[in-house]
Amino acid sequence: MVLGGLALATQGSRSFNPDFLSLIVNDSANPILNNIDVMNFHNYGDKTALKKDMDLVRSLVGSKPVWVTEVGYSSEDNPANPAYPKNPILRSTYGVGEDGQAKYLSGILPYIVGELGAEKAFWYTLYDMPDDKPGTFCKHGLLYIQGQQCLGAGAPFPTSANFIAKKALSAYSSLTGGTSSAVLSPTSVTNAPVTTQKSWLGKLKLYLGLSKLSLSVAFLRELL
C-alpha cells in the first residue's frame, strides 16, 4: 500500500497544511504508518528543495521506504509560453528547452535514489498529452507528437501519428545503464506510429518494474 502522493508544504507559496503529514502519522486512532508499506511525495524543485522534503519525511516515517512519485521539468524554451519553467533557480542551474530538461533529469534522478536514498523515483511524465491544458506540466514528457502539445481539454488523441523523442529520453536511457536501449532509445520509438505503441509500452512497464528509475505512465488511457 502506497500513501497518496503528497505535495508538501515546503514547496513554494501554495497553501498546504504544513502539519498534515505529522497529523496522519501521529493520529492516535489510526496512525498512517500502520496502514501503508511505502511513503511518497512529489517535488519538482532543485536538490535543496528535494533534500528539505526528504529530511522532513524521514523525520516522521523513520525507516519506511520512500518513493518520489513525481519529479520532472518542462522542455519549453520560449518565455512567453505557459509551459516555460517558472523556477528561476532551475532555469539558471539547468537551462531551458530540451537541453535543460535532459540536464535536469540526468542530475536529479541519480541524486534522489543515490544521495537521498529514495527507493524509487518516478519521472512525470512519459509523453506530452494533447489534451493537457497550456501550463506548467504540458511539456514534461520525454516524447511528443508534433503539433499535439498543450491543446487543452477536449483535444482528440491522433489515430495515426509518430512520437518524437526528446533529448531527455536519451538521458534517461543512459541512466538505466543501456539495458533498456531496445525499448527506450529514440530510434526505437521515433518512427513508431501511435497505433502500435501498445507493444513497446508493455515492455517498458515490465522493464521499469525492475528499475529504481521509473516513468509515470499516468494518462495512458488511450493506449493501454
C-alpha positions, -999 to +999 in steps of 0.1 A: +000+000+000+014+034-011+003+066+006-013+091-019+015+114-032+020+145-011+028+179-024+044+190+008+040+225+024+078+231+020+073+238-017+068+274-028+040+297-016+010+274-024-013+269+006-008+235+021-014+224+056+022+222+070+011+198+097-008+173+075+018+146+074+026+149+111-011+147+119-017+115+100+015+099+113+006+107+149-031+100+147-037+080+179-068+062+165-054+053+130-017+061+126-010+060+089+023+041+092+003+010+104-017+011+071+009+017+044+040+000+031+055+030+013+056+067+019+059+090-011+059+127-021+061+149-052+087+175-058+096+195-090+124+216-074+162+216-072+183+194-049+179+218-020+141+216-021+142+178-025+165+173+004+143+196+026+113+174+018+132+142+022+145+153+056+110+162+067+096+129+055+124+108+071+119+125+104+083+114+105+083+079+088+117+065+100+128+035+080+096+032+060+105+030+022+101+064+005+093+069-032+094+103-050+064+097-072+065+128-093+096+147-104+100+165-138+109+195-158+095+212-189+112+212-223+098+246-233+123+273-242+100+302-250+095+326-220+061+336-235+048+301-234+028+290-203+049+258-202+081+277-198+099+267-165+088+291-138+115+284-112+145+308-118+168+287-098+162+257-120+165+278-152+199+292-141+211+258-129+200+235-157+189+258-186+158+256-206+145+237-237+152+201-244+188+205-233+177+219-199+152+191-194+178+164-202+203+181-179+178+182-150+168+146-155+204+135-156+213+153-124+182+150-103+172+113-107+206+099-095+205+123-066+171+112-055+179+074-055+215+079-046+223+106-021+188+110-008+182+072-006+147+071-021+137+035-031+122+047-064+119+079-084+092+085-110+096+109-138+065+128-148+056+121-175+062+096-204+048+118-231+030+151-237-007+145-238-025+166-264-054+175-241-032+188-213-041+225-208-014+251-216+006+254-184+033+241-162+031+204-170+021+201-206+057+197-219+071+175-192+071+144-213+100+125-228+081+120-261+057+142-280+036+143-312+043+173-335+016+199-332-002+180-304+010+196-272-008+218-247-041+219-267-064+218-237-094+197-227-113+180-255-083+178-279-086+143-295-057+119-295-044+113-331-053+080-345-022+080-367+009+099-358+045+094-348+061+100-313+092+122-314+118+116-287+132+145-268+168+146-256+157+137-221+147+102-234+184+095-243+194+109-209+170+085-192+182+056-212+218+064-203+210+065-166+195+030-167+228+016-179+219+008-215+199-023-207+167-006-218+181+005-252+159-018-272+129-002-257+138+033-247+163+045-274+150+074-295+154+053-327+132+026-314+102+049-307+106+080-330+093+062-361+068+040-344+031+050-351+009+057-322-013+028-331+015+004-325+028+019-292+010-006-270+035-034-276+066-014-265+047+003-237+040-031-223+077-040-224+085-006-209+063-011-179+078-046-173+113-032-175+106-002-152+093-026-126+128-037-121+144-003-120+147+023-093+141+049-120+106+048-134+084+068-157+050+079-147+025+063-171-004+084-160-027+095-188-021+064-210-058+057-212-058+059-250-030+034-254-035+008-227 
